[in-house]
């Protein structure tokens, strides 16, 4: 069948390099499914990817996109000639972020051919857009908390700091922290976003710099766990404000990939600094499945916040808007 997808042949600004291309898709082979996409989640990593500031494209032309919700319209044979995995034509499914080949197939398209193993359930009560906004944020937050030793049983009594909290991942982290019984602290660079974030966090701090964060932490009782996409000098500020035995989990580096910090404070306060990348959950036997089950269990209390929806053919302009970071929550593309 004929499908349409966004692709690019070289790095550059989204509005300059993205092309709406047509391609022929074969019938799904063994272990594959043809999916008609209904809603596509947008992520900052895609804005960076098309400009060469993310993992490098394996080859050109490259597709883009990592998460979506769609309907199975055709199924190949079960993988390995087995009895199947419960999927059937007509099922509503989500793409598992991190298991989608962003270069070859991606998710910015109307139809896609995907491995059946990359398809996971959509929470039943969610709309298509909410489903497309859920799994990247949830798996990222749950993976970061797993690395920090935080789960529903260990979260009560802890203080969770979430920096750059107005993103879809940040809001998800605040929701999970509060749901699991932790005190939540949120930071944002924009005073305009404070009011919305106060719905999700116990305290909201406007921090335009690492120095601002350091001052807020100095006047507080600190934190046990931080989930941070900012990096740079913010790491030093967090080390200074962490409680004894505190854990900092870094999942992005908006302010830069290098941090200067006091090793003495790390030693004396027994600080742990860990990284998290989504693809690292898949080699760990059963971890992805456990996190998906956890997400389905708590989904009704973690409905994503949709910032704005765009037509799929407006993807370049939507990426430019996403890069401005003026929104709160998730951008969605609708085919």
One Martini backbone bead per residue (centre of mass of N, CA, C, O) as a GRO file, in nm:
protein
  335
    1UNK     BB    1   0.102   0.032   0.009
    2UNK     BB    2   0.039   0.374   0.051
    3UNK     BB    3   0.252   0.612   0.207
    4UNK     BB    4   0.315   0.883   0.443
    5UNK     BB    5   0.620   1.082   0.512
    6UNK     BB    6   0.866   1.217   0.707
    7UNK     BB    7   1.173   1.353   0.565
    8UNK     BB    8   1.545   1.364   0.557
    9UNK     BB    9   1.879   1.453   0.397
   10UNK     BB   10   1.952   1.675   0.618
   11UNK     BB   11   2.060   1.892   0.832
   12UNK     BB   12   1.824   2.120   1.002
   13UNK     BB   13   1.575   2.306   0.986
   14UNK     BB   14   1.265   2.184   0.971
   15UNK     BB   15   1.144   2.387   0.747
   16UNK     BB   16   1.391   2.308   0.536
   17UNK     BB   17   1.415   1.960   0.540
   18UNK     BB   18   1.134   1.863   0.532
   19UNK     BB   19   0.961   1.583   0.371
   20UNK     BB   20   0.672   1.480   0.190
   21UNK     BB   21   0.652   1.137   0.150
   22UNK     BB   22   0.627   0.859  -0.064
   23UNK     BB   23   0.546   0.507   0.006
   24UNK     BB   24   0.596   0.163  -0.014
   25UNK     BB   25   0.417  -0.103   0.142
   26UNK     BB   26   0.434  -0.400   0.247
   27UNK     BB   27   0.340  -0.673   0.358
   28UNK     BB   28   0.338  -0.822   0.642
   29UNK     BB   29   0.550  -1.004   0.806
   30UNK     BB   30   0.700  -1.173   1.022
   31UNK     BB   31   0.629  -0.994   1.313
   32UNK     BB   32   0.425  -0.793   1.178
   33UNK     BB   33   0.261  -0.457   1.144
   34UNK     BB   34  -0.007  -0.272   1.023
   35UNK     BB   35  -0.039   0.085   1.093
   36UNK     BB   36  -0.280   0.322   1.172
   37UNK     BB   37  -0.239   0.641   1.247
   38UNK     BB   38  -0.389   0.878   1.496
   39UNK     BB   39  -0.143   0.956   1.699
   40UNK     BB   40   0.139   1.186   1.769
   41UNK     BB   41   0.421   1.218   1.948
   42UNK     BB   42   0.619   1.483   2.069
   43UNK     BB   43   0.980   1.558   2.081
   44UNK     BB   44   1.277   1.709   2.146
   45UNK     BB   45   1.457   1.494   2.008
   46UNK     BB   46   1.346   1.562   1.719
   47UNK     BB   47   1.443   1.849   1.700
   48UNK     BB   48   1.744   1.759   1.735
   49UNK     BB   49   1.774   1.540   1.514
   50UNK     BB   50   1.736   1.725   1.252
   51UNK     BB   51   2.009   1.898   1.369
   52UNK     BB   52   2.237   1.700   1.500
   53UNK     BB   53   2.160   1.683   1.846
   54UNK     BB   54   2.164   1.372   1.839
   55UNK     BB   55   2.144   1.093   1.739
   56UNK     BB   56   2.264   0.970   1.468
   57UNK     BB   57   2.199   0.912   1.162
   58UNK     BB   58   2.242   0.624   0.982
   59UNK     BB   59   2.078   0.757   0.738
   60UNK     BB   60   1.993   0.872   0.408
   61UNK     BB   61   1.704   0.904   0.448
   62UNK     BB   62   1.512   1.022   0.731
   63UNK     BB   63   1.318   0.966   0.974
   64UNK     BB   64   1.064   1.029   1.242
   65UNK     BB   65   0.983   0.923   1.548
   66UNK     BB   66   0.849   0.728   1.863
   67UNK     BB   67   0.529   0.796   1.905
   68UNK     BB   68   0.204   0.619   1.909
   69UNK     BB   69  -0.133   0.577   1.786
   70UNK     BB   70  -0.316   0.283   1.664
   71UNK     BB   71  -0.430   0.062   1.398
   72UNK     BB   72  -0.469  -0.254   1.308
   73UNK     BB   73  -0.481  -0.375   0.954
   74UNK     BB   74  -0.228  -0.583   0.958
   75UNK     BB   75  -0.102  -0.925   0.984
   76UNK     BB   76   0.141  -1.120   1.051
   77UNK     BB   77   0.298  -1.363   1.148
   78UNK     BB   78   0.407  -1.503   1.403
   79UNK     BB   79   0.681  -1.514   1.567
   80UNK     BB   80   0.842  -1.814   1.499
   81UNK     BB   81   0.562  -1.972   1.465
   82UNK     BB   82   0.377  -1.910   1.677
   83UNK     BB   83   0.068  -1.841   1.858
   84UNK     BB   84   0.111  -1.560   1.951
   85UNK     BB   85   0.027  -1.215   2.116
   86UNK     BB   86  -0.296  -1.120   2.089
   87UNK     BB   87  -0.314  -0.993   1.826
   88UNK     BB   88  -0.541  -0.786   1.618
   89UNK     BB   89  -0.742  -0.676   1.403
   90UNK     BB   90  -0.830  -0.345   1.538
   91UNK     BB   91  -0.630  -0.278   1.732
   92UNK     BB   92  -0.527  -0.072   1.987
   93UNK     BB   93  -0.204   0.089   1.975
   94UNK     BB   94   0.131   0.130   2.086
   95UNK     BB   95   0.434   0.267   2.065
   96UNK     BB   96   0.756   0.187   2.166
   97UNK     BB   97   0.975   0.366   2.297
   98UNK     BB   98   1.293   0.253   2.160
   99UNK     BB   99   1.156   0.030   1.936
  100UNK     BB  100   1.189   0.242   1.714
  101UNK     BB  101   1.286   0.310   1.387
  102UNK     BB  102   1.354   0.630   1.320
  103UNK     BB  103   1.503   0.618   1.047
  104UNK     BB  104   1.324   0.411   0.874
  105UNK     BB  105   1.023   0.494   1.005
  106UNK     BB  106   0.887   0.595   1.249
  107UNK     BB  107   0.589   0.835   1.326
  108UNK     BB  108   0.573   1.051   1.084
  109UNK     BB  109   0.272   0.916   0.982
  110UNK     BB  110   0.001   0.718   0.857
  111UNK     BB  111   0.172   0.457   0.795
  112UNK     BB  112   0.308   0.146   0.948
  113UNK     BB  113   0.583  -0.081   0.988
  114UNK     BB  114   0.587  -0.315   1.264
  115UNK     BB  115   0.680  -0.466   1.529
  116UNK     BB  116   0.502  -0.650   1.747
  117UNK     BB  117   0.700  -0.600   1.996
  118UNK     BB  118   0.634  -0.267   1.975
  119UNK     BB  119   0.349  -0.333   2.092
  120UNK     BB  120   0.119  -0.165   2.310
  121UNK     BB  121  -0.094  -0.066   2.525
  122UNK     BB  122  -0.381   0.128   2.580
  123UNK     BB  123  -0.536   0.299   2.786
  124UNK     BB  124  -0.873   0.275   2.789
  125UNK     BB  125  -0.942   0.585   2.891
  126UNK     BB  126  -0.790   0.690   2.652
  127UNK     BB  127  -0.709   0.876   2.418
  128UNK     BB  128  -0.516   0.896   2.152
  129UNK     BB  129  -0.351   1.140   2.251
  130UNK     BB  130  -0.291   1.034   2.535
  131UNK     BB  131  -0.146   0.777   2.438
  132UNK     BB  132   0.079   0.943   2.271
  133UNK     BB  133   0.173   1.092   2.563
  134UNK     BB  134   0.265   0.855   2.771
  135UNK     BB  135   0.516   0.648   2.736
  136UNK     BB  136   0.762   0.828   2.730
  137UNK     BB  137   0.716   0.959   3.004
  138UNK     BB  138   0.677   0.711   3.183
  139UNK     BB  139   0.938   0.547   3.114
  140UNK     BB  140   1.132   0.767   3.197
  141UNK     BB  141   1.045   0.805   3.491
  142UNK     BB  142   1.045   0.508   3.584
  143UNK     BB  143   1.345   0.465   3.510
  144UNK     BB  144   1.466   0.679   3.694
  145UNK     BB  145   1.343   0.569   3.960
  146UNK     BB  146   1.472   0.293   3.941
  147UNK     BB  147   1.767   0.408   3.958
  148UNK     BB  148   1.680   0.540   4.256
  149UNK     BB  149   1.484   0.335   4.420
  150UNK     BB  150   1.188   0.414   4.319
  151UNK     BB  151   0.862   0.336   4.449
  152UNK     BB  152   0.562   0.286   4.593
  153UNK     BB  153   0.717   0.184   4.864
  154UNK     BB  154   0.962   0.426   4.879
  155UNK     BB  155   0.838   0.725   4.842
  156UNK     BB  156   0.747   0.773   5.112
  157UNK     BB  157   0.910   1.066   5.251
  158UNK     BB  158   1.010   1.179   4.998
  159UNK     BB  159   1.204   1.406   4.791
  160UNK     BB  160   1.113   1.548   4.472
  161UNK     BB  161   1.307   1.670   4.204
  162UNK     BB  162   1.195   1.879   3.922
  163UNK     BB  163   1.325   1.976   3.634
  164UNK     BB  164   1.182   2.115   3.385
  165UNK     BB  165   0.851   2.068   3.458
  166UNK     BB  166   0.679   2.149   3.181
  167UNK     BB  167   0.712   1.897   3.067
  168UNK     BB  168   0.592   1.588   3.012
  169UNK     BB  169   0.795   1.456   3.204
  170UNK     BB  170   0.771   1.647   3.444
  171UNK     BB  171   0.468   1.607   3.500
  172UNK     BB  172   0.484   1.304   3.539
  173UNK     BB  173   0.675   1.312   3.783
  174UNK     BB  174   0.485   1.469   3.969
  175UNK     BB  175   0.249   1.272   3.962
  176UNK     BB  176   0.398   1.023   4.067
  177UNK     BB  177   0.509   1.134   4.326
  178UNK     BB  178   0.235   1.204   4.454
  179UNK     BB  179   0.096   0.924   4.421
  180UNK     BB  180   0.343   0.779   4.597
  181UNK     BB  181   0.412   1.006   4.846
  182UNK     BB  182   0.574   1.246   4.758
  183UNK     BB  183   0.750   1.522   4.763
  184UNK     BB  184   0.724   1.816   4.545
  185UNK     BB  185   0.963   1.970   4.322
  186UNK     BB  186   0.970   2.262   4.104
  187UNK     BB  187   1.108   2.379   3.793
  188UNK     BB  188   1.134   2.705   3.622
  189UNK     BB  189   1.195   2.977   3.394
  190UNK     BB  190   0.880   3.051   3.414
  191UNK     BB  191   0.640   3.243   3.565
  192UNK     BB  192   0.394   3.159   3.376
  193UNK     BB  193   0.411   2.839   3.482
  194UNK     BB  194   0.351   2.824   3.784
  195UNK     BB  195   0.041   2.784   3.812
  196UNK     BB  196   0.025   2.509   3.673
  197UNK     BB  197   0.241   2.358   3.853
  198UNK     BB  198   0.080   2.388   4.126
  199UNK     BB  199  -0.108   2.137   4.059
  200UNK     BB  200   0.159   1.917   4.090
  201UNK     BB  201   0.312   2.080   4.319
  202UNK     BB  202   0.423   2.182   4.631
  203UNK     BB  203   0.668   2.329   4.478
  204UNK     BB  204   0.765   2.638   4.302
  205UNK     BB  205   1.054   2.731   4.102
  206UNK     BB  206   1.220   3.006   3.976
  207UNK     BB  207   1.490   2.914   3.738
  208UNK     BB  208   1.733   3.077   3.540
  209UNK     BB  209   1.954   2.941   3.726
  210UNK     BB  210   2.174   2.775   3.924
  211UNK     BB  211   2.170   2.990   4.146
  212UNK     BB  212   1.869   2.979   4.202
  213UNK     BB  213   1.862   2.686   4.291
  214UNK     BB  214   2.063   2.709   4.525
  215UNK     BB  215   1.891   2.907   4.693
  216UNK     BB  216   1.641   2.732   4.729
  217UNK     BB  217   1.785   2.489   4.862
  218UNK     BB  218   1.905   2.645   5.105
  219UNK     BB  219   1.593   2.721   5.211
  220UNK     BB  220   1.566   2.421   5.233
  221UNK     BB  221   1.560   2.053   5.287
  222UNK     BB  222   1.578   1.937   5.021
  223UNK     BB  223   1.666   1.616   4.864
  224UNK     BB  224   1.661   1.275   4.746
  225UNK     BB  225   1.544   1.321   4.445
  226UNK     BB  226   1.651   1.376   4.101
  227UNK     BB  227   1.507   1.496   3.791
  228UNK     BB  228   1.728   1.569   3.502
  229UNK     BB  229   1.759   1.777   3.184
  230UNK     BB  230   1.986   2.006   3.211
  231UNK     BB  231   2.251   2.022   3.358
  232UNK     BB  232   2.542   2.132   3.408
  233UNK     BB  233   2.532   2.354   3.675
  234UNK     BB  234   2.288   2.210   3.810
  235UNK     BB  235   2.444   1.979   3.941
  236UNK     BB  236   2.591   2.143   4.156
  237UNK     BB  237   2.337   2.252   4.295
  238UNK     BB  238   2.223   1.970   4.371
  239UNK     BB  239   2.452   1.872   4.547
  240UNK     BB  240   2.422   2.104   4.757
  241UNK     BB  241   2.089   2.020   4.806
  242UNK     BB  242   2.134   1.745   4.901
  243UNK     BB  243   2.089   1.485   5.075
  244UNK     BB  244   2.176   1.232   5.236
  245UNK     BB  245   2.202   1.004   4.978
  246UNK     BB  246   2.151   1.130   4.722
  247UNK     BB  247   1.977   1.136   4.395
  248UNK     BB  248   2.086   1.179   4.051
  249UNK     BB  249   1.894   1.193   3.746
  250UNK     BB  250   2.002   1.192   3.410
  251UNK     BB  251   1.825   1.253   3.071
  252UNK     BB  252   1.964   1.530   2.996
  253UNK     BB  253   2.133   1.844   2.822
  254UNK     BB  254   2.036   2.151   2.782
  255UNK     BB  255   2.301   2.309   2.933
  256UNK     BB  256   2.492   2.066   2.898
  257UNK     BB  257   2.752   1.797   2.909
  258UNK     BB  258   2.894   1.967   3.143
  259UNK     BB  259   3.024   1.930   3.487
  260UNK     BB  260   3.095   2.120   3.782
  261UNK     BB  261   3.209   1.962   4.088
  262UNK     BB  262   3.212   1.852   4.419
  263UNK     BB  263   3.366   1.579   4.536
  264UNK     BB  264   3.346   1.624   4.837
  265UNK     BB  265   3.033   1.628   4.853
  266UNK     BB  266   2.991   1.348   4.738
  267UNK     BB  267   3.139   1.202   4.966
  268UNK     BB  268   3.008   1.316   5.228
  269UNK     BB  269   2.694   1.274   5.107
  270UNK     BB  270   2.659   1.025   4.927
  271UNK     BB  271   2.638   1.071   4.616
  272UNK     BB  272   2.428   0.995   4.335
  273UNK     BB  273   2.508   0.965   3.982
  274UNK     BB  274   2.277   0.920   3.716
  275UNK     BB  275   2.176   0.767   3.422
  276UNK     BB  276   1.927   0.800   3.142
  277UNK     BB  277   1.815   0.568   2.886
  278UNK     BB  278   1.567   0.412   2.732
  279UNK     BB  279   1.729   0.171   2.588
  280UNK     BB  280   1.832   0.043   2.873
  281UNK     BB  281   1.571  -0.136   2.945
  282UNK     BB  282   1.576  -0.379   2.734
  283UNK     BB  283   1.822  -0.568   2.837
  284UNK     BB  284   1.644  -0.594   3.091
  285UNK     BB  285   1.489  -0.840   3.218
  286UNK     BB  286   1.149  -0.738   3.232
  287UNK     BB  287   1.141  -0.423   3.267
  288UNK     BB  288   0.948  -0.318   3.054
  289UNK     BB  289   0.706  -0.493   3.141
  290UNK     BB  290   0.690  -0.378   3.428
  291UNK     BB  291   0.645  -0.079   3.345
  292UNK     BB  292   0.390  -0.121   3.180
  293UNK     BB  293   0.221  -0.239   3.412
  294UNK     BB  294   0.248   0.016   3.587
  295UNK     BB  295   0.115   0.212   3.389
  296UNK     BB  296  -0.163   0.069   3.377
  297UNK     BB  297  -0.229   0.086   3.681
  298UNK     BB  298  -0.188   0.431   3.692
  299UNK     BB  299  -0.320   0.586   3.448
  300UNK     BB  300  -0.581   0.734   3.563
  301UNK     BB  301  -0.364   0.931   3.735
  302UNK     BB  302  -0.180   1.000   3.440
  303UNK     BB  303  -0.294   1.206   3.258
  304UNK     BB  304  -0.206   1.376   3.005
  305UNK     BB  305  -0.086   1.689   2.894
  306UNK     BB  306  -0.224   1.881   2.642
  307UNK     BB  307  -0.120   2.152   2.461
  308UNK     BB  308  -0.122   2.062   2.139
  309UNK     BB  309  -0.260   2.037   1.807
  310UNK     BB  310  -0.161   1.895   1.486
  311UNK     BB  311  -0.118   1.855   1.177
  312UNK     BB  312   0.084   1.648   1.006
  313UNK     BB  313   0.147   1.868   0.773
  314UNK     BB  314   0.268   2.061   1.031
  315UNK     BB  315   0.538   1.952   1.156
  316UNK     BB  316   0.756   2.170   1.114
  317UNK     BB  317   0.612   2.396   1.276
  318UNK     BB  318   0.578   2.232   1.537
  319UNK     BB  319   0.883   2.199   1.595
  320UNK     BB  320   0.946   2.495   1.623
  321UNK     BB  321   0.754   2.543   1.859
  322UNK     BB  322   0.879   2.335   2.050
  323UNK     BB  323   1.166   2.482   2.059
  324UNK     BB  324   1.052   2.731   2.239
  325UNK     BB  325   0.926   2.638   2.522
  326UNK     BB  326   0.609   2.759   2.582
  327UNK     BB  327   0.494   2.503   2.678
  328UNK     BB  328   0.257   2.266   2.844
  329UNK     BB  329   0.346   1.956   2.767
  330UNK     BB  330   0.196   1.812   2.473
  331UNK     BB  331   0.255   1.737   2.143
  332UNK     BB  332   0.031   1.675   1.860
  333UNK     BB  333  -0.027   1.458   1.587
  334UNK     BB  334  -0.277   1.456   1.311
  335UNK     BB  335  -0.372   1.261   1.033
   0.00000   0.00000   0.00000
